[in-house]
Amino acid sequence: MLNIKYYKDLSHNFLILHSRIKEEEQNYQYRMISGNKIKHLLECKIQYINEECSFHYEISSKQSLKTLFERKTMGYEEIIWLLESIKETLDELESFLLDSRCLLLMPEHIYMEPETKEYFFLYYPCAEEEDKKEGMCGFAQFLVDRAEREQEESVEIAYKIFESVQDEAFILPHILSMFRQPAIGTGEISLSQNKEEERDEADEANVDVWTGKEEYYGEENGGNASKDESMNYLPAVGILSLLCGAAAAGIFAVGYFFTLSTEEKLASTAGMIVLVALSALLFLFFIVNIYKRKNRKEGEGLARHRKEMGCKTEKLESGRNIYAYPPEMPSSPQAIMPRSNAPREEEYGNTVFLDTASYKKENKLYGINKGNKYHIDLDKLPCTIGKMSGSVDVVIKDSTISRIHARLTDKEGEIYVTDMNSMNGTFKNGLRLEPNETVLIERGDELRFGRMTFCYR
């Protein structure tokens, strides 16, 4: 059984494995993984205290395979990209003369850099045979559980690996060679392209990137938006009007200060008249359109107010719109005005006791610090929080938030928060959580992700 702990210093997160071994007993594998930066392996530093050896693997900004695919399935290309990364890692181990059996493939200890889609694996020289077998079985079971059911190829790969792992003569490099292997990087490129396509589709559908909900723009709003865009030339019209006026003034100055012939006077006079007329027309056009824009914005505000009030729009035969207020709303300004400033006694009755047990629990995280307007609904758990759209459930666009920062889960009606290896940490009531640490939160607790502070209600 692996003895795993997590530790965080100022800017790095570490996964720590402890083993009882003396420094003089370290072998070739220890020196190779601590003295070299091997591709696809987590960077490792080894420390010796008395007879205990501790392996410090840096996992800063990385997320485990189990976390990334906790709520989504793995498609064919994603499985192929993972298998190709494993194969490349095995080739690296062979070039360094390292034992490939010490590569632990437990889903919770296979890490990915979310931005680059690059996988990193845990190499543990002190791994026992039970840990190695458990890692492979867990990896195969994970593929079976998370394979995309609608893709026959992904299901076939997952079940073939699962069946092969049951064989005691199973060799990982052999099973990888049985599948189609695209060129290195194909998986990464196709995945990033898919993400870009999803973002483009979301933009076209007017999907809100913060909540994932589709925004509705009515015909009136859409038409007004296009009109506003078409009026972007108004500043240029105003400037052109001023230039024409300035040119007319310049021609007048030339005729005033210099002696001109009869033909030159006629030409300058005609040019001045044309420029003055053009300047006046442009200025008039500018003023009229500015006035129209102002009136339209006031109309939009009124229409928005009526919509908020619940007004219904009806059309008369003449085509004119009339607005009907709901029964509970006053239909005229006079109805809003109080008839008397003195309160009438019959308006106030006895106060009715309200049982607080009938209060509905909000079950939300409310942003409470300056500039934090996010409210996180906890009715649908688990949910992840971060700034990387497409990889988390709640997107918070803040530079102090990690791509995948924290996760909220529900266990038997209780809410728990887990720090997901974040750079700036997750805090509960001012106390910082260790990487991957899970704690219970209660109503009134204060949670902080980076510099974004929330209150749980």
C-alpha positions as CSV (number, residue, x, y, z in Angstrom):
1,M,0.0,0.0,0.0
2,L,1.4,3.4,-1.0
3,N,2.0,5.9,1.8
4,I,1.1,9.1,0.0
5,K,1.1,12.6,1.4
6,Y,0.8,16.1,-0.3
7,Y,2.8,19.2,0.5
8,K,2.9,22.8,-0.7
9,D,5.6,25.4,-0.4
10,L,5.4,28.9,-1.7
11,S,4.9,28.1,-5.4
12,H,5.1,24.3,-5.8
13,N,2.9,21.4,-5.0
14,F,4.4,18.0,-4.3
15,L,3.2,14.4,-4.0
16,I,5.3,12.6,-1.4
17,L,5.9,8.9,-1.1
18,H,7.8,7.5,1.9
19,S,9.8,4.3,2.1
20,R,12.1,2.8,4.7
21,I,15.5,2.6,3.1
22,K,19.0,3.8,3.9
23,E,20.9,6.2,1.6
24,E,23.7,3.8,1.0
25,E,21.2,1.2,-0.2
26,Q,19.9,3.4,-3.1
27,N,20.4,1.8,-6.5
28,Y,20.9,3.0,-10.1
29,Q,17.2,3.8,-10.6
30,Y,17.2,6.2,-7.6
31,R,20.0,8.2,-9.1
32,M,18.6,8.3,-12.6
33,I,15.2,9.6,-11.8
34,S,16.5,12.2,-9.3
35,G,19.4,13.4,-11.5
36,N,17.7,13.5,-14.9
37,K,14.7,15.2,-16.4
38,I,13.0,12.3,-18.2
39,K,10.2,13.1,-20.6
40,H,6.7,12.3,-19.4
41,L,7.9,11.4,-15.8
42,L,7.1,13.6,-12.9
43,E,10.2,15.4,-11.7
44,C,11.5,13.7,-8.5
45,K,13.7,14.8,-5.7
46,I,14.8,12.2,-3.1
47,Q,15.5,13.1,0.6
48,Y,16.9,10.8,3.3
49,I,16.1,11.3,7.0
50,N,17.5,8.5,9.3
51,E,16.4,5.3,7.6
52,E,13.5,6.8,5.8
53,C,13.6,7.8,2.1
54,S,11.0,10.2,0.7
55,F,10.3,10.8,-3.0
56,H,9.0,14.3,-3.7
57,Y,7.2,14.4,-7.1
58,E,6.3,17.9,-8.3
59,I,2.7,18.1,-9.5
60,S,2.3,21.9,-9.7
61,S,-0.5,23.0,-12.2
62,K,-1.2,19.4,-13.1
63,Q,-4.5,17.4,-12.7
64,S,-5.0,13.7,-12.3
65,L,-6.6,11.6,-15.0
66,K,-9.3,10.5,-12.5
67,T,-10.2,14.2,-11.8
68,L,-10.2,15.3,-15.5
69,F,-12.6,12.5,-16.6
70,E,-14.7,12.2,-13.4
71,R,-17.8,13.5,-15.2
72,K,-17.0,13.0,-18.9
73,T,-16.1,10.1,-21.1
74,M,-13.0,9.4,-23.1
75,G,-13.3,9.4,-26.8
76,Y,-11.2,7.2,-29.2
77,E,-8.6,9.9,-29.9
78,E,-8.2,10.7,-26.2
79,I,-7.6,7.1,-25.4
80,I,-5.1,6.7,-28.3
81,W,-3.3,9.9,-27.1
82,L,-3.0,8.5,-23.6
83,L,-1.7,5.1,-24.9
84,E,0.7,6.8,-27.2
85,S,2.0,8.9,-24.2
86,I,2.5,5.7,-22.2
87,K,4.4,4.1,-25.1
88,E,6.7,7.1,-25.5
89,T,7.3,7.0,-21.7
90,L,8.2,3.3,-21.9
91,D,10.7,4.1,-24.7
92,E,12.3,6.8,-22.6
93,L,12.6,4.4,-19.7
94,E,14.3,1.8,-21.9
95,S,16.8,4.4,-23.1
96,F,17.7,5.2,-19.5
97,L,17.8,1.4,-18.6
98,L,15.0,1.8,-16.1
99,D,12.6,-1.0,-15.1
100,S,9.2,-0.3,-16.8
101,R,7.3,-2.2,-14.2
102,C,7.9,0.6,-11.7
103,L,5.7,2.9,-13.8
104,L,2.5,3.2,-11.7
105,L,-0.6,3.6,-13.9
106,M,-3.2,4.3,-11.2
107,P,-5.7,6.9,-12.7
108,E,-5.3,9.1,-9.6
109,H,-1.6,9.3,-10.1
110,I,-1.5,9.9,-13.9
111,Y,-1.3,13.6,-14.4
112,M,-2.0,15.9,-17.3
113,E,-1.0,19.5,-17.9
114,P,-4.5,20.9,-18.9
115,E,-3.2,23.6,-21.2
116,T,-0.8,21.4,-23.3
117,K,-2.6,18.1,-22.9
118,E,0.7,16.4,-22.0
119,Y,0.6,13.4,-19.7
120,F,3.1,12.8,-16.8
121,F,3.5,9.5,-15.0
122,L,4.7,8.4,-11.6
123,Y,7.9,6.3,-11.5
124,Y,8.4,4.7,-8.1
125,P,11.4,2.4,-7.7
126,C,10.2,1.0,-4.3
127,A,6.9,-0.1,-5.7
128,E,5.8,-3.6,-4.6
129,E,4.3,-6.1,-6.9
130,E,0.9,-5.6,-5.3
131,D,1.0,-1.9,-6.1
132,K,2.1,-2.5,-9.7
133,K,-0.8,-5.0,-10.3
134,E,-3.3,-2.8,-8.5
135,G,-2.2,0.1,-10.7
136,M,-2.7,-1.7,-14.0
137,C,-6.0,-3.2,-12.9
138,G,-7.3,0.2,-11.8
139,F,-6.1,1.7,-15.1
140,A,-7.9,-0.9,-17.2
141,Q,-11.1,-0.6,-15.1
142,F,-11.0,3.2,-15.5
143,L,-10.8,2.9,-19.3
144,V,-13.8,0.5,-19.3
145,D,-15.8,2.8,-17.1
146,R,-15.0,6.1,-18.9
147,A,-14.8,4.9,-22.6
148,E,-17.3,6.7,-24.8
149,R,-20.1,4.1,-25.3
150,E,-21.3,5.6,-28.6
151,Q,-17.8,5.0,-30.1
152,E,-17.3,1.3,-30.9
153,E,-13.5,1.8,-31.3
154,S,-13.0,3.3,-27.8
155,V,-15.0,0.6,-26.1
156,E,-13.1,-2.1,-28.0
157,I,-9.8,-0.7,-26.9
158,A,-10.9,-0.4,-23.3
159,Y,-12.2,-4.0,-23.1
160,K,-9.2,-5.4,-24.9
161,I,-6.8,-3.8,-22.4
162,F,-9.0,-5.0,-19.5
163,E,-9.0,-8.6,-20.8
164,S,-5.2,-8.5,-21.4
165,V,-4.4,-7.2,-17.9
166,Q,-6.1,-10.3,-16.4
167,D,-3.4,-12.4,-18.0
168,E,-0.3,-12.9,-15.7
169,A,1.9,-12.8,-18.8
170,F,0.6,-9.3,-19.7
171,I,3.3,-6.9,-21.1
172,L,2.2,-3.3,-21.5
173,P,4.4,-2.4,-24.6
174,H,2.9,-5.4,-26.5
175,I,-0.7,-4.4,-26.0
176,L,0.0,-0.8,-27.1
177,S,1.4,-2.0,-30.4
178,M,-1.9,-3.7,-31.2
179,F,-3.7,-0.5,-31.8
180,R,-3.5,2.3,-34.4
181,Q,-0.9,4.8,-33.3
182,P,-1.2,8.3,-34.8
183,A,1.8,10.6,-35.1
184,I,2.9,12.1,-31.8
185,G,0.9,15.3,-31.2
186,T,-2.1,14.2,-33.2
187,G,-4.2,13.8,-30.2
188,E,-3.2,17.1,-28.8
189,I,-3.9,18.9,-32.0
190,S,-7.3,17.3,-32.5
191,L,-8.3,18.0,-28.9
192,S,-7.3,21.6,-29.1
193,Q,-9.1,22.0,-32.4
194,N,-12.2,20.5,-30.9
195,K,-12.1,23.0,-28.0
196,E,-11.7,25.9,-30.4
197,E,-14.7,24.6,-32.5
198,E,-16.8,24.3,-29.3
199,R,-15.9,27.9,-28.3
200,D,-16.8,29.1,-31.8
201,E,-20.2,27.3,-31.7
202,A,-20.8,28.7,-28.3
203,D,-20.1,32.2,-29.6
204,E,-22.5,31.7,-32.5
205,A,-25.2,30.4,-30.2
206,N,-24.8,33.3,-27.8
207,V,-23.8,31.0,-24.9
208,D,-22.7,32.7,-21.7
209,V,-19.2,31.4,-21.0
210,W,-19.6,32.0,-17.2
211,T,-22.7,30.0,-16.6
212,G,-23.0,27.8,-19.8
213,K,-26.6,29.1,-20.2
214,E,-27.9,30.4,-23.6
215,E,-28.7,34.1,-23.7
216,Y,-31.7,35.2,-25.6
217,Y,-31.6,38.2,-27.9
218,G,-35.0,39.2,-29.3
219,E,-35.5,40.6,-32.7
220,E,-35.8,44.1,-31.4
221,N,-32.6,43.9,-29.5
222,G,-30.8,42.2,-32.4
223,G,-32.0,44.9,-34.8
224,N,-31.0,47.7,-32.5
225,A,-27.5,46.2,-32.0
226,S,-27.0,46.1,-35.8
227,K,-28.3,49.7,-36.0
228,D,-25.8,50.8,-33.4
229,E,-23.0,49.1,-35.3
230,S,-24.1,50.8,-38.5
231,M,-23.9,54.2,-36.8
232,N,-20.3,53.8,-36.0
233,Y,-19.5,56.3,-38.8
234,L,-21.2,59.2,-37.0
235,P,-18.0,60.5,-35.4
236,A,-16.4,60.6,-38.9
237,V,-19.4,62.5,-40.3
238,G,-19.0,65.1,-37.5
239,I,-15.2,65.5,-38.2
240,L,-15.8,65.8,-42.0
241,S,-18.4,68.6,-41.4
242,L,-15.8,70.5,-39.3
243,L,-13.2,70.0,-42.0
244,C,-15.5,71.4,-44.7
245,G,-16.3,74.4,-42.6
246,A,-12.6,75.0,-42.0
247,A,-11.8,74.7,-45.7
248,A,-14.5,77.3,-46.5
249,A,-13.0,79.6,-43.9
250,G,-9.6,79.1,-45.4
251,I,-10.9,80.1,-48.9
252,F,-12.5,83.2,-47.5
253,A,-9.3,84.2,-45.7
254,V,-7.3,83.8,-49.0
255,G,-9.8,86.1,-50.8
256,Y,-9.7,88.6,-47.9
257,F,-5.9,88.9,-47.5
258,F,-4.8,88.5,-51.2
259,T,-5.8,90.3,-54.4
260,L,-7.5,87.9,-56.8
261,S,-8.5,88.1,-60.4
262,T,-12.2,88.1,-61.4
263,E,-12.0,84.4,-62.4
264,E,-10.3,83.4,-59.2
265,K,-12.9,85.3,-57.2
266,L,-15.7,83.5,-58.9
267,A,-14.0,80.1,-58.4
268,S,-13.3,80.8,-54.7
269,T,-16.8,82.1,-54.1
270,A,-18.4,79.0,-55.7
271,G,-16.0,76.7,-53.8
272,M,-16.8,78.4,-50.5
273,I,-20.6,78.2,-51.1
274,V,-20.3,74.4,-51.9
275,L,-18.1,73.7,-48.8
276,V,-20.5,75.7,-46.5
277,A,-23.5,73.9,-47.9
278,L,-21.8,70.5,-47.6
279,S,-20.7,71.3,-44.0
280,A,-24.2,72.3,-43.0
281,L,-25.7,69.2,-44.5
282,L,-23.2,66.9,-42.8
283,F,-23.7,68.7,-39.5
284,L,-27.5,68.4,-39.8
285,F,-27.2,64.7,-40.6
286,F,-24.9,64.2,-37.6
287,I,-27.3,66.0,-35.2
288,V,-30.4,64.1,-36.5
289,N,-28.8,60.7,-36.1
290,I,-27.5,61.5,-32.7
291,Y,-31.0,62.5,-31.7
292,K,-32.5,59.3,-33.2
293,R,-29.9,57.1,-31.3
294,K,-30.8,58.9,-28.0
295,N,-34.5,58.3,-28.5
296,R,-34.0,54.7,-29.4
297,K,-32.0,54.0,-26.3
298,E,-34.7,55.7,-24.2
299,G,-37.2,53.5,-25.9
300,E,-35.1,50.4,-25.2
301,G,-34.9,51.3,-21.6
302,L,-38.7,51.8,-21.4
303,A,-39.3,48.5,-23.1
304,R,-36.9,46.7,-20.8
305,H,-38.7,48.3,-17.8
306,R,-42.1,47.2,-19.1
307,K,-40.7,43.7,-19.5
308,E,-39.4,43.6,-16.0
309,M,-42.7,44.8,-14.7
310,G,-44.5,42.0,-16.5
311,C,-46.3,44.1,-19.1
312,K,-48.1,42.5,-22.0
313,T,-47.9,44.1,-25.4
314,E,-51.0,44.2,-27.5
315,K,-51.6,45.7,-30.9
316,L,-54.6,47.8,-31.9
317,E,-56.1,47.6,-35.4
318,S,-54.2,50.8,-36.2
319,G,-51.0,49.0,-35.5
320,R,-50.2,51.0,-32.4
321,N,-48.8,49.1,-29.4
322,I,-50.5,49.3,-26.1
323,Y,-49.0,47.9,-22.8
324,A,-51.2,46.2,-20.3
325,Y,-49.8,46.0,-16.7
326,P,-50.5,42.9,-14.6
327,P,-53.3,43.1,-12.1
328,E,-51.0,43.6,-9.1
329,M,-49.2,46.5,-10.7
330,P,-50.6,50.1,-10.7
331,S,-51.8,51.2,-14.2
332,S,-51.2,54.9,-13.8
333,P,-48.8,57.2,-12.0
334,Q,-51.7,58.4,-9.9
335,A,-52.2,54.9,-8.5
336,I,-48.7,54.9,-7.2
337,M,-49.1,58.1,-5.3
338,P,-50.2,57.6,-1.6
339,R,-53.6,59.2,-0.9
340,S,-52.5,60.3,2.5
341,N,-49.2,60.7,4.3
342,A,-50.8,59.5,7.5
343,P,-50.8,55.7,7.9
344,R,-54.3,54.3,8.5
345,E,-54.6,52.1,11.5
346,E,-56.5,49.3,9.7
347,E,-53.5,48.8,7.3
348,Y,-51.5,47.2,10.2
349,G,-52.5,43.9,11.6
350,N,-50.9,41.6,14.2
351,T,-47.5,40.2,13.3
352,V,-47.7,36.5,12.3
353,F,-45.1,34.2,13.6
354,L,-43.0,32.6,10.8
355,D,-41.4,29.2,11.6
356,T,-37.8,29.4,10.6
357,A,-37.8,25.7,9.7
358,S,-39.8,26.7,6.7
359,Y,-36.9,28.7,5.3
360,K,-35.5,27.2,2.1
361,K,-31.8,26.6,2.2
362,E,-30.1,28.6,-0.5
363,N,-27.1,26.1,-0.9
364,K,-24.9,28.6,-2.8
365,L,-21.5,30.3,-2.6
366,Y,-21.9,34.1,-2.7
367,G,-19.0,36.3,-3.8
368,I,-18.4,38.8,-0.9
369,N,-15.2,40.7,-1.7
370,K,-14.8,43.7,-4.0
371,G,-15.2,42.9,-7.6
372,N,-16.4,39.4,-7.0
373,K,-19.9,39.1,-8.6
374,Y,-19.9,35.3,-9.0
375,H,-22.6,33.2,-7.3
376,I,-22.0,29.4,-7.5
377,D,-25.1,27.2,-7.2
378,L,-24.4,23.9,-5.3
379,D,-27.6,22.1,-6.3
380,K,-25.7,20.0,-8.9
381,L,-22.6,18.4,-7.4
382,P,-19.9,17.5,-7.9
383,C,-18.7,20.6,-9.7
384,T,-15.2,22.0,-10.4
385,I,-14.1,25.6,-10.3
386,G,-11.4,27.2,-12.4
387,K,-10.6,29.6,-15.3
388,M,-10.2,27.0,-18.1
389,S,-13.4,26.9,-20.1
390,G,-14.4,23.4,-21.2
391,S,-12.5,21.7,-18.4
392,V,-14.5,23.0,-15.4
393,D,-18.1,23.4,-14.5
394,V,-17.8,27.0,-13.1
395,V,-15.5,29.4,-15.0
396,I,-14.0,32.2,-13.0
397,K,-12.0,34.6,-15.1
398,D,-9.4,35.8,-12.6
399,S,-5.6,35.6,-12.9
400,T,-5.2,34.2,-9.4
401,I,-7.5,31.3,-10.1
402,S,-5.8,28.1,-11.4
403,R,-7.1,26.4,-14.6
404,I,-8.7,23.7,-12.4
405,H,-8.7,25.2,-8.9
406,A,-11.1,23.3,-6.6
407,R,-13.9,20.8,-6.5
408,L,-17.1,20.7,-4.5
409,T,-18.7,17.4,-3.7
410,D,-21.8,16.1,-1.8
411,K,-21.5,13.2,0.6
412,E,-24.6,12.1,2.4
413,G,-26.0,15.6,2.3
414,E,-22.8,17.3,3.4
415,I,-20.8,19.6,1.2
416,Y,-17.0,19.1,0.9
417,V,-14.4,21.2,-0.9
418,T,-11.1,19.8,-2.3
419,D,-8.1,21.8,-3.4
420,M,-7.2,20.6,-6.9
421,N,-3.5,21.3,-6.8
422,S,-4.0,25.0,-7.2
423,M,-1.2,27.5,-7.4
424,N,-2.5,30.1,-5.0
425,G,-4.4,27.7,-2.8
426,T,-7.9,27.1,-1.4
427,F,-8.7,28.5,2.0
428,K,-11.5,27.7,4.5
429,N,-12.0,30.4,7.1
430,G,-8.5,31.6,6.5
431,L,-6.8,28.2,6.8
432,R,-5.1,26.9,3.7
433,L,-5.8,23.4,2.5
434,E,-3.0,21.1,1.5
435,P,-3.0,20.0,-2.2
436,N,-5.8,17.5,-2.8
437,E,-7.0,17.9,0.8
438,T,-10.8,17.6,1.3
439,V,-12.6,19.3,4.1
440,L,-16.3,19.7,5.2
441,I,-17.8,23.2,4.8
442,E,-20.8,24.4,6.8
443,R,-23.2,27.3,6.4
444,G,-21.5,30.6,7.2
445,D,-18.0,29.3,6.3
446,E,-15.8,31.5,4.2
447,L,-14.0,30.0,1.2
448,R,-11.3,31.7,-0.8
449,F,-10.0,30.6,-4.2
450,G,-7.0,32.8,-5.1
451,R,-8.2,36.3,-4.2
452,M,-11.9,35.5,-4.8
453,T,-13.8,35.1,-1.5
454,F,-17.1,33.4,-1.1
455,C,-19.6,32.8,1.7
456,Y,-21.5,29.5,1.9
457,R,-25.2,29.8,2.7
